[in-house]
Amino acid sequence: MSRSGVCKEWSQGQLQSYELDLEQMEEEKQQAVDQYQAEVQRLNERWAKAATNVQKHLITAYKKDINVDVIGVGWTPFWYAVVSGQPVLLPALQG
């Protein structure tokens, strides 16, 4: 067999080997995707159940744990008026 024939056979063998490797990788990828989707579904179901379980707890703070850094007062003036027998609050400022 000539050198070119040997190289051609070797190249075809390599090509077939690479194609098999590629198929195996695609199968592994599909298995990983399926496993990921199954795990996501399982976690979603688990957290959906946990989200429906609601319990009330009374939490009280100690005075020593409360820090007031900033305090402010907001005020919007209104006029109290009676129009056609109906009490109405009218804004004192336009803007």
Secondary structure, 3 states (H helix, E strand, C coil): CCHHHHHHHHHHHHHHHHHHHHHHHHHHHHHHHHHHHHHHHHHHHHHHHHHHCCCCCCCCCCHHHCCCCCCCCCCCCEEEEEECCEEEEEECCCC
